[in-house]
Amino acid sequence: MIEKTPLANIVTYGILLAALATVLLPFWIVFCAATQSVQQVNAVPFSFLPGGDMLQNFAAAWQRAGLGTALLNSFAMAGLVTGGKIAVSALSAFAIVYFRSRWGLVFFWLVFLTLMLPLEVRVVPTYNIAADAFQPFRLLIQFLTGIEISFDWNLLNTYSGLTLPLVATATGTFLFRQFFMTVPDELAEAARMDGSGPWRFFVDILLPLSRTNMLALATILFADTWNQYLWPRLMVTDPAYMTAMTALRILRPSENGLPDWNVTNAGALIIVLPPLIVVAVLQRWFVRGLIATEK
């Protein structure tokens, strides 16, 4: 047992305050820069006090980068990817755990091994498939029948291209599988005796039980998808489908242009607010999903 003493409490709170200051300092710098004028943000030394140009900087960033459309696209992308990942992960974990097969464990480890293949590693073949999604089927038909088909299915500059290649996730499958394995077998037996089929057992029993885990996973997935830059940068050339992260580069001052870093930081502050709000709203369920032991 750790004895609580005044000195230990002072040291503990000191460490916590130092860690809090380390985390909040970058946000404070961005906030101060977003409220200052061009002269103030480029002054040496930098002033850690807020300025009076916040509304002007926010308006300039919003108009220059088209953040209204970009934020809507990011919400659509993050929402669709998060929902798709949760649905695919829950269904795949349900199949692995409750459909007895000698190949179930093999399939699980094949899915789990994809954790070693991040998006940056598989981005080139994934992009080739997204640029012509019908290519595998066209090659298969040509191999089996010898018939050449000229049909193309291009996913560039579409919500499908932004979301579908990111839907599969080994992390979600692993988390759902570990949770489903903690559900007592008697519950499945009782549902089977009551006449519930696999789909009804999955929807009416497993999904409500895994709500906390689902919300915790949704918090992580939403923030991760919102921060995606490489994939939207490759898939989108039409400004109508540009996401918030890719729009931020428009606010970067040009080499010979005005060094208006105040507008850049204002745009960054706008873009970082939605995931912060989502995390703040869902933090209670996020913590429960991480530490909950009672199923």
Secondary structure, 3 states (H helix, E strand, C coil): CCCCCHHHHHHHHHHHHHHHHHHHHHHHHHHHHHCCCHHHHCCCCCCCCCCCCHHHHHHHHHHHHCHHHHHHHHHHHHHHHHHHHHHHHHHHHHHHHHCCCCCHHHHHHHHHHHHHCCHHHHHHHHHHHHHCCCHHHHHHHHHHHCCCCCCCCCCCCCHHHHHHHHCCCHHHHHHHHHHHCCCCHHHHHHHHHCCCCHHHHHHHHHHHHCHHHHHHHHHHHHHHHHCCCHHHHHHCCCHHHCCHHHHHHHHCCCCCCCCCHHHHHHHHHHHHHHHHHHHHHHHHHHHHHHHCCCC
